Amino acid sequence: MKNLILKLQVMKDTRGQDLVEYALMAGFVAVAAAVIMPGVSASISQILSKVSSVLSAANDVS
């Protein structure tokens, strides 16, 4: 009987539930970021190349 009561108390205990939910959410965000980043990094590289060429051209004019 005591064993059954202990099992029921463990099943009702939700103190660690938030931590598990946050860990799962962080995992999903990490996976999504890993999938999206290759496309984003190429776009950022193109933008920085354009900025660099504009700054270089502006430096040549001065």
SVG drawing of the C-alpha trace seen along z (x, -y; Angstrom):
<svg xmlns="http://www.w3.org/2000/svg" viewBox="-2 -63 43 65">
<polyline fill="none" stroke="black" stroke-width="0.4" points="0.0,0.0 2.8,-2.4 4.5,-1.7 1.2,-2.5 0.9,-5.8 4.5,-6.7 3.9,-6.0 0.8,-8.2 2.7,-11.0 5.5,-10.8 2.9,-10.9 1.3,-14.0 4.6,-15.8 5.0,-18.4 7.9,-20.4 10.4,-19.3 7.8,-19.6 8.7,-23.2 12.4,-22.4 11.6,-19.5 9.3,-21.7 12.0,-24.5 14.6,-21.9 12.4,-20.5 11.6,-24.0 15.3,-24.9 16.0,-21.7 13.4,-22.6 14.7,-26.1 18.3,-24.7 17.1,-22.3 15.1,-25.0 18.1,-27.4 20.4,-24.7 18.0,-24.2 17.5,-27.9 21.1,-29.1 22.7,-28.0 20.3,-30.2 20.6,-33.1 24.4,-33.0 24.5,-33.2 22.2,-36.2 24.2,-37.9 27.4,-37.3 26.0,-38.9 24.8,-41.9 28.2,-42.4 30.0,-42.0 27.8,-44.8 28.5,-47.0 32.2,-46.4 32.2,-47.3 30.2,-50.5 32.6,-51.5 35.5,-50.7 34.0,-52.8 33.4,-55.6 36.9,-55.5 38.2,-55.7 36.2,-58.8 37.6,-60.7"/>
</svg>
